Amino acid sequence: MVSAPGLPHPETPDYDVVGVGLGPFNLSLAALADGLPGLRAAFFEQAPAFTWHPGLLLEGTTLQVPFLADLVTLIDPTSPWSFLSYLRAHDRLFRFYLYERFHIPRREYDAYCRWVADGLHSTHFGTRVDAVRWHPDAGLFRLVVTQTAPPAAPAHGEPPADHAGAWSTRVVTARHLVLGIGTEPATPPAFAGVESDRVFHSAHYRQRRASLAELSHITVVGSGQSGAEVFADLVRNQRTAAQHLTWITRTPAFAPMEYSKLGLEQFTPDYVRYFHGLAQGRKDALVPAQWQLYKGIDADTIAEIYDLLYERTIDGGDEAVTLLPGVSVQSTSLDGERGEIALACRHRDQDRTFALTTDAVVLATGYAARRPALLDPVAGLLRLDDGGRFQIDARYRIATDPSVTGHLYVQNAELHTHGIGAPDLGLGAWRAAVILDDLTGGHAYRLPPPSAFTTFGAPPQAGGYHHAPRTAATAATATATGHGGPGGAAARPAAEGGGRREPDGAVEGASDRGVRRRQPVMLGEAER
């Protein structure tokens, strides 16, 4: 790292790529980048250590995706940073073998990610990026970076050079950036002005649930998986019928998540490519209509809640709960004397309003993308759509002013451009590989060919037939784009769509041939 004001020569930046934020998605990028010799990468996170939704790491909860959706396996199953490698390092392989589960505990996924984060040399925790600036003369991004916590020696031994030593603020230079700061808890407008320690987001539930034990009435708002898990936990720990639980959701039912095998093909790269090619207005209409793909409830969780309520009503017992689907909270007010929270509610189908008084509210109301203040210095260089959102291309690059020759990539900020797979862990490794492939001019990883059985969009017509064989179509595309022979498009720089990548809207003809990686190449070699 280089201290201000001594700025580096334009040809020698500190890093080829810097990642801002270290959630699972940028951690996936860091793990896959670790297998690419010659790529200089660093990832900064202001938190002192890796953590993943600590407020929802409840006993008995599992990931909603199979363990193969770890940080690397779906792109590189031989990586030393796979979940199976984690099990081997902790002597848990035989225990997992006998566990016989495809979906792992959330607590173990969190432990696995911490193991990877501690093992990589490129990850820097307790380090905040305060500002990002673009310097056109140097052709580099310059980041103001502040150390917020003392650097700790990683699990692999002594810290590398830029971990060591005490420092406060420095300037770091990079050719390209990847923004992976994640999303933040979303508070509905009806609760925006409420200041009470008894109204909090489900992201903080595990830390706050002890404070709910003695209350007479608790309300959960929101019926996605988080809301269901919070409600199930409250039901399991409900001490007496004197404590009443209410569960409110705007959706028409406490509905199960779509989990059919063909339905889940909407979480494949094939669907992401299809969705990205749609008109923006159609995208904006599609995402809320697909709520059961990402806002539904795991069927096992629904069954557990029902079984708990069924058993407590044996011999006329009181279930002491109220389930209210199709209901929205219009406004909220506080009773200062009794500390109660009054909710003004409306039933959608009946168009009837009613009041509900409660002692606490847990908001399981999801998460929203955020635009960090660190981008303020380059805000005028970023291209936004009519809704004020980033314009993001098929390779996850934010559209920028032509003067910005470096790329600014985003992870999990592209729901509006790439669809419901944006926050899905199952697509994390693939998206990271797409970014790395673009960064290195096609010399990173072999990206998978089309794999969904579903044809998204109108089928192509070839020779008068709607159903041209997939292999023939793939070969034709490879020939037309120059991907079919050695020394063809692979030599073209990333901006031209060359190399081992998926061309925008096209099938990668060479994606099922050759070795896993090509010879390592220093980033920027094709640009000089």
C-alpha positions in Angstrom: 0.0 0.0 0.0 1.2 3.5 -0.7 0.8 6.4 1.7 -0.5 9.8 0.6 0.7 12.1 -0.8 3.3 9.9 -2.5 1.2 8.6 -5.4 2.4 5.7 -7.5 3.4 5.8 -11.1 0.4 5.2 -13.4 1.9 1.9 -14.7 2.4 0.5 -11.2 -0.9 0.5 -9.2 -1.0 -1.2 -5.9 -3.6 -3.6 -7.1 -5.2 -4.8 -10.4 -8.5 -5.0 -8.6 -9.8 -3.9 -5.2 -13.0 -5.2 -3.7 -15.0 -3.0 -1.3 -17.0 -5.1 1.3 -16.6 -8.7 2.3 -19.8 -10.5 2.4 -20.2 -13.9 0.8 -20.1 -12.6 -2.8 -16.9 -10.6 -2.6 -15.4 -13.4 -0.5 -16.3 -15.7 -3.4 -14.4 -13.4 -5.7 -11.4 -13.3 -3.4 -11.4 -17.1 -3.1 -11.5 -17.6 -6.9 -9.0 -14.8 -7.5 -6.6 -16.6 -5.2 -6.3 -19.3 -7.8 -5.2 -16.9 -10.5 -1.4 -16.3 -10.4 -0.4 -12.8 -11.4 -3.6 -11.1 -10.4 -3.0 -8.6 -7.6 -6.2 -8.3 -5.6 -7.2 -6.8 -2.2 -10.5 -6.8 -0.4 -11.4 -4.3 2.3 -14.1 -4.6 5.0 -14.7 -2.2 7.8 -16.1 -4.9 10.2 -13.4 -6.4 12.4 -14.1 -10.0 11.2 -16.4 -11.8 8.7 -20.0 -12.2 9.8 -23.1 -13.4 8.0 -26.5 -12.4 9.2 -25.6 -13.0 12.9 -29.1 -12.1 14.0 -30.6 -15.1 12.2 -28.1 -17.8 13.0 -30.7 -19.6 15.0 -30.4 -23.3 16.1 -31.9 -25.6 13.6 -31.9 -23.2 10.6 -30.3 -24.3 7.4 -29.3 -22.7 4.1 -32.0 -22.7 1.4 -29.4 -23.8 -1.2 -27.4 -27.0 -1.3 -23.9 -27.0 0.1 -22.5 -27.1 -3.5 -23.5 -23.4 -3.6 -20.4 -22.5 -1.5 -18.0 -19.8 -2.5 -16.2 -21.7 -5.3 -17.5 -25.3 -6.1 -19.9 -24.5 -8.9 -17.0 -22.9 -10.8 -14.0 -24.8 -9.4 -14.7 -27.9 -7.3 -10.9 -28.5 -7.0 -10.4 -25.2 -5.1 -8.8 -25.4 -1.7 -11.5 -23.0 -0.5 -14.5 -25.3 -1.0 -16.9 -26.4 1.7 -15.6 -29.9 1.5 -12.0 -28.6 2.0 -13.3 -26.8 5.1 -14.7 -30.0 6.4 -11.4 -31.8 5.7 -9.4 -29.1 7.5 -11.7 -29.5 10.6 -11.8 -33.3 10.5 -15.6 -33.3 9.8 -15.8 -35.2 6.6 -17.0 -38.5 8.0 -19.5 -36.7 10.3 -20.8 -34.8 7.3 -21.0 -38.0 5.3 -23.2 -39.6 8.0 -25.1 -36.4 8.4 -26.6 -37.1 5.0 -28.0 -33.6 4.4 -27.8 -31.5 1.2 -28.7 -28.3 3.1 -26.2 -27.4 5.8 -26.8 -25.4 9.0 -26.5 -21.7 8.6 -24.1 -21.6 11.6 -21.8 -23.9 9.7 -22.0 -21.9 6.5 -21.0 -18.8 8.6 -18.1 -20.8 10.1 -17.0 -22.0 6.7 -16.9 -18.4 5.3 -14.9 -17.2 8.4 -12.4 -20.0 7.7 -12.0 -18.8 4.1 -11.8 -15.1 5.1 -9.1 -15.8 7.7 -7.1 -18.0 5.3 -6.8 -15.6 2.3 -4.0 -13.2 2.1 -6.0 -10.7 0.1 -8.7 -10.0 2.8 -8.4 -7.0 5.1 -10.9 -6.6 7.9 -11.1 -3.6 10.2 -10.4 -1.4 7.1 -12.9 1.1 5.8 -12.9 2.7 2.3 -13.9 6.3 2.9 -13.8 7.6 -0.7 -13.2 6.5 -4.3 -11.9 8.9 -6.9 -11.0 8.4 -10.5 -7.8 10.0 -11.8 -8.0 10.0 -15.6 -4.3 11.0 -16.1 -3.1 7.9 -14.2 -6.0 5.8 -15.5 -6.5 4.5 -11.9 -9.0 4.5 -9.1 -7.6 6.0 -5.8 -9.2 4.9 -2.6 -8.9 6.6 0.8 -8.7 3.7 3.2 -8.8 4.0 7.0 -7.9 1.3 9.5 -10.7 0.9 12.0 -9.3 -2.1 14.0 -5.8 -3.5 14.6 -4.9 -6.1 12.0 -4.9 -9.6 13.3 -2.7 -12.4 12.0 -4.7 -14.6 9.7 -5.1 -18.3 10.4 -2.4 -19.2 7.9 0.3 -17.6 10.0 2.1 -14.3 9.9 0.3 -11.4 8.2 1.7 -10.3 4.8 3.5 -7.0 4.4 0.4 -4.8 4.0 -1.2 -6.4 7.1 1.6 -5.5 9.3 2.3 -2.2 11.1 0.1 0.5 12.6 -1.4 3.0 10.3 -4.5 5.1 10.2 -5.4 6.4 6.7 -3.7 5.6 3.4 -4.3 5.9 -0.3 -4.6 2.7 -2.4 -4.6 2.6 -6.2 -6.3 0.1 -8.4 -7.1 -0.4 -12.1 -10.6 -1.8 -11.3 -13.0 -2.0 -8.4 -15.7 -4.4 -7.3 -18.4 -3.1 -5.1 -19.7 -5.8 -2.8 -21.1 -3.9 0.3 -24.3 -5.9 0.2 -27.7 -4.7 1.2 -29.1 -3.1 4.3 -32.2 -3.9 6.4 -35.3 -2.3 4.9 -37.8 -0.5 7.1 -41.3 0.1 5.7 -42.5 3.7 5.5 -45.1 3.0 8.1 -42.4 2.4 10.7 -39.9 5.0 9.5 -40.6 7.5 12.2 -40.9 5.1 15.1 -38.2 5.4 17.7 -38.5 2.4 20.1 -36.1 -0.3 21.1 -39.1 -2.6 20.8 -39.4 -2.1 17.1 -36.4 -3.7 15.3 -35.4 -5.5 12.2 -35.1 -9.3 12.1 -31.4 -8.8 11.3 -31.0 -8.1 15.0 -33.4 -10.8 16.3 -30.9 -13.2 17.9 -29.3 -10.4 19.9 -32.7 -8.9 21.0 -34.9 -12.0 21.5 -34.2 -12.2 25.2 -35.9 -8.8 25.7 -39.1 -10.2 24.3 -39.6 -13.1 26.7 -41.8 -11.3 29.3 -43.9 -9.2 26.9 -47.6 -9.9 26.5 -47.9 -9.4 22.8 -45.4 -9.7 20.0 -46.0 -9.0 16.3 -43.9 -10.2 13.4 -44.3 -8.3 10.1 -43.3 -10.0 6.9 -43.7 -13.6 5.8 -40.5 -14.5 3.9 -38.2 -17.2 5.3 -36.8 -14.8 7.9 -40.2 -13.9 9.2 -41.2 -17.6 9.3 -38.1 -18.5 11.2 -38.5 -15.7 13.7 -42.2 -16.6 14.2 -41.3 -20.3 14.6 -38.7 -19.5 17.2 -41.2 -17.3 19.1 -43.8 -20.1 19.1 -41.2 -22.7 20.3 -40.2 -20.4 23.2 -43.7 -19.1 24.0 -43.9 -19.6 27.8 -47.7 -19.4 28.4 -50.8 -18.6 26.5 -50.7 -15.2 28.3 -48.2 -14.2 25.7 -49.9 -13.7 22.3 -48.1 -13.7 18.9 -49.4 -12.1 15.7 -48.0 -12.6 12.3 -48.8 -10.1 9.6 -48.0 -10.3 5.9 -49.0 -8.4 2.8 -48.9 -11.5 0.6 -52.2 -13.3 0.1 -51.0 -16.4 2.0 -48.2 -17.9 4.1 -47.1 -19.6 0.9 -44.3 -22.1 0.3 -41.2 -21.1 -1.7 -41.1 -22.4 -5.3 -38.8 -25.4 -5.0 -39.6 -27.5 -8.0 -36.6 -28.5 -10.0 -37.8 -26.8 -13.2 -38.9 -23.8 -11.2 -35.4 -23.4 -9.7 -34.0 -23.1 -13.2 -34.8 -19.4 -12.8 -31.7 -19.4 -10.6 -29.4 -20.4 -13.4 -27.0 -18.3 -15.6 -29.4 -19.1 -18.5 -32.2 -17.2 -16.9 -29.9 -14.3 -15.8 -28.9 -13.8 -19.4 -32.5 -14.0 -20.6 -33.6 -11.5 -17.9 -30.8 -9.0 -18.6 -31.9 -8.8 -22.3 -35.5 -7.8 -21.4 -36.7 -4.2 -21.6 -36.3 -2.4 -18.2 -40.1 -1.9 -17.8 -40.7 -5.6 -18.2 -38.0 -6.4 -15.7 -39.5 -4.0 -13.1 -42.9 -5.8 -13.6 -41.4 -9.3 -13.4 -39.5 -9.1 -10.1 -42.4 -8.5 -7.8 -44.5 -11.0 -9.7 -41.9 -13.7 -8.8 -42.3 -13.2 -5.1 -42.8 -16.9 -4.4 -39.3 -17.6 -5.8 -37.6 -15.5 -3.2 -40.1 -14.4 -0.6 -41.8 -17.7 0.0 -41.2 -20.0 3.0 -39.4 -23.3 3.2 -42.1 -26.0 3.3 -40.4 -27.7 6.3 -40.7 -24.4 8.3 -44.4 -24.0 7.4 -45.0 -27.6 8.5 -43.1 -27.1 11.8 -45.2 -24.0 12.6 -48.4 -25.8 11.8 -47.4 -28.9 13.9 -46.5 -26.7 16.9 -49.9 -25.0 16.8 -51.8 -28.3 16.2 -50.2 -30.0 19.2 -50.9 -27.1 21.6 -54.6 -27.2 20.7 -55.0 -30.8 21.9 -57.7 -31.0 24.6 -58.9 -27.5 23.8 -55.6 -25.7 24.4 -55.3 -22.1 23.2 -52.9 -21.6 20.3 -52.4 -18.0 21.4 -51.5 -16.8 17.9 -53.1 -14.8 15.2 -52.1 -15.2 11.5 -53.0 -12.3 9.2 -52.2 -12.7 5.5 -53.3 -10.1 3.0 -52.8 -7.3 5.6 -50.6 -4.2 5.3 -49.5 -1.8 8.1 -50.5 1.7 7.1 -49.1 3.7 10.0 -47.6 3.3 13.4 -47.8 5.3 16.6 -46.5 4.9 20.2 -48.3 5.1 23.5 -45.8 7.0 25.6 -47.3 6.0 29.0 -47.7 2.2 28.5 -45.0 1.8 25.8 -47.4 0.1 23.5 -47.2 0.2 19.7 -50.4 0.9 17.8 -50.6 -0.4 14.2 -53.2 0.9 11.8 -53.8 -2.0 9.4 -55.7 -2.6 6.2 -57.0 -5.9 4.8 -56.4 -5.7 1.1 -59.2 -8.0 -0.3 -61.9 -6.7 2.1 -60.6 -3.1 1.9 -61.2 -2.8 5.7 -59.1 -1.1 8.2 -58.5 -2.2 11.8 -56.2 -1.4 14.7 -53.8 -3.7 16.5 -51.9 -2.9 19.7 -48.7 -4.8 20.5 -45.7 -4.6 22.9 -43.0 -5.3 20.3 -42.6 -5.6 16.5 -40.0 -7.6 14.7 -39.7 -6.4 11.1 -38.9 -9.3 8.8 -39.2 -6.9 5.9 -36.2 -7.8 3.8 -33.2 -5.9 2.6 -32.5 -3.1 0.0 -29.6 -2.1 -2.1 -27.7 1.0 -0.9 -25.5 3.5 -2.6 -22.6 4.2 -0.3 -21.2 7.6 0.4 -17.8 6.5 -0.7 -19.0 6.8 -4.3 -19.9 10.5 -3.9 -16.6 11.7 -5.5 -17.4 9.7 -8.7 -21.2 10.1 -8.6 -21.1 12.4 -11.7 -19.3 9.7 -13.7 -21.8 6.9 -13.0 -24.7 6.4 -15.5 -28.1 5.9 -13.9 -31.5 4.8 -15.3 -34.7 6.8 -15.1 -35.3 5.3 -11.6 -31.9 6.6 -10.3 -30.4 3.1 -10.3 -27.1 1.9 -11.7 -27.0 0.9 -15.4 -25.3 -2.5 -15.2 -24.2 -4.5 -18.2 -24.2 -8.3 -18.6 -20.7 -8.6 -17.0 -21.8 -6.6 -13.9 -20.1 -3.4 -14.9 -21.7 -0.1 -14.0 -22.0 2.2 -17.0 -19.6 5.2 -16.6 -18.5 8.3 -18.4 -16.1 7.4 -21.3 -13.3 9.1 -19.4 -13.3 6.2 -16.9 -11.3 3.5 -18.5 -11.3 1.3 -15.3 -14.2 -0.9 -14.6 -16.5 -0.6 -11.6 -18.3 -3.9 -11.0 -21.1 -4.6 -8.5 -22.3 -7.7 -6.7 -25.8 -8.0 -5.3 -26.8 -4.5 -6.5 -28.3 -5.6 -9.8 -31.8 -7.0 -8.9 -33.3 -4.5 -11.4 -31.0 -5.5 -14.2 -30.2 -9.2 -13.7 -33.3 -10.4 -11.8 -34.1 -12.4 -8.6 -30.8 -14.4 -8.8 -28.9 -11.3 -7.7 -28.9 -12.2 -3.9 -28.9 -15.9 -4.4 -25.9 -17.8 -3.0 -26.2 -20.4 -5.8 -25.1 -17.9 -8.4 -22.4 -16.2 -6.4 -19.4 -18.2 -7.7 -20.6 -18.0 -11.3 -21.0 -14.2 -11.1 -17.5 -13.9 -9.5 -16.1 -16.0 -12.3 -17.8 -13.8 -15.0 -16.2 -10.7 -13.3 -12.8 -12.4 -13.1 -13.1 -13.6 -16.7 -13.8 -10.0 -17.8 -11.0 -8.6 -15.7 -8.4 -11.0 -17.2 -9.4 -10.8 -20.8 -10.9 -14.3 -20.8 -8.0 -16.1 -19.0 -9.7 -16.9 -15.7 -12.2 -19.8 -15.5 -14.1 -22.0 -17.9 -17.7 -20.7 -17.6 -20.4 -23.3 -17.9 -22.3 -23.7 -21.2 -26.2 -23.4 -21.2 -27.5 -25.9 -18.7 -31.2 -25.3 -18.1 -33.7 -27.6 -19.7 -36.1 -24.7 -19.9 -35.9 -22.4 -23.0 -36.2 -18.9 -21.7 -37.6 -16.6 -24.4 -38.7 -17.5 -27.9 -36.8 -20.5 -29.3 -34.3 -19.8 -32.1 -35.3 -20.7 -35.6 -32.8 -22.6 -37.7 -33.6 -24.0 -41.1 -37.3 -23.5 -40.6 -37.4 -25.4 -37.4 -37.9 -24.0 -33.9 -35.8 -26.7 -32.1 -32.4 -26.6 -33.5 -30.1 -29.1 -31.7 -28.2 -27.4 -28.9 -24.8 -28.7 -30.0 -25.3 -27.4 -33.6 -26.4 -24.0 -32.3 -23.4 -23.9 -30.0 -20.9 -24.8 -32.8 -22.5 -22.3 -35.1 -22.1 -19.6 -32.5 -18.5 -20.5 -31.9 -17.7 -20.3 -35.6 -19.5 -17.0 -36.1 -17.8 -15.4 -33.2 -14.3 -16.7 -33.8 -14.3 -18.8 -30.6 -13.9 -22.2 -32.4 -10.2 -22.3 -33.1 -7.0 -21.6 -31.2 -5.7 -18.0 -31.3 -9.1 -16.6 -32.4 -11.2 -14.3 -30.1 -9.2 -15.3 -27.1 -6.6 -12.8 -28.0 -9.0 -9.9 -28.0 -9.2 -7.6 -25.0 -12.1 -7.9 -22.5 -13.9 -4.8 -23.8 -14.4 -6.4 -27.2 -15.9 -9.6 -25.9 -13.0 -11.9 -26.7 -11.6 -14.7 -24.7 -13.2 -17.4 -22.6 -16.3 -15.6 -21.5 -19.9 -15.5 -22.3 -20.5 -12.9 -25.0 -23.5 -10.7 -24.3 -26.6 -12.6 -25.4 -24.5 -15.4 -27.0 -23.6 -18.9 -26.3 -20.0 -19.6 -25.4 -18.9 -22.1 -28.0 -15.6 -23.0 -26.4 -16.9 -23.2 -22.8 -17.0 -27.0 -22.8 -13.5 -27.6 -24.2 -9.9 -27.3 -23.1 -8.3 -27.1 -19.7 -9.8 -25.5 -16.6 -7.5 -22.5 -16.8 -5.2 -20.9 -19.4 -1.7 -19.6 -18.6 -1.9 -16.8 -16.0 -1.9 -13.3 -17.4 -1.2 -10.0 -15.6 -4.3 -7.8 -15.6 -4.0 -5.0 -18.1 -1.6 -6.8 -20.4 -4.1 -6.8 -23.2 -4.8 -3.1 -22.6 -1.2 -1.9 -23.0 
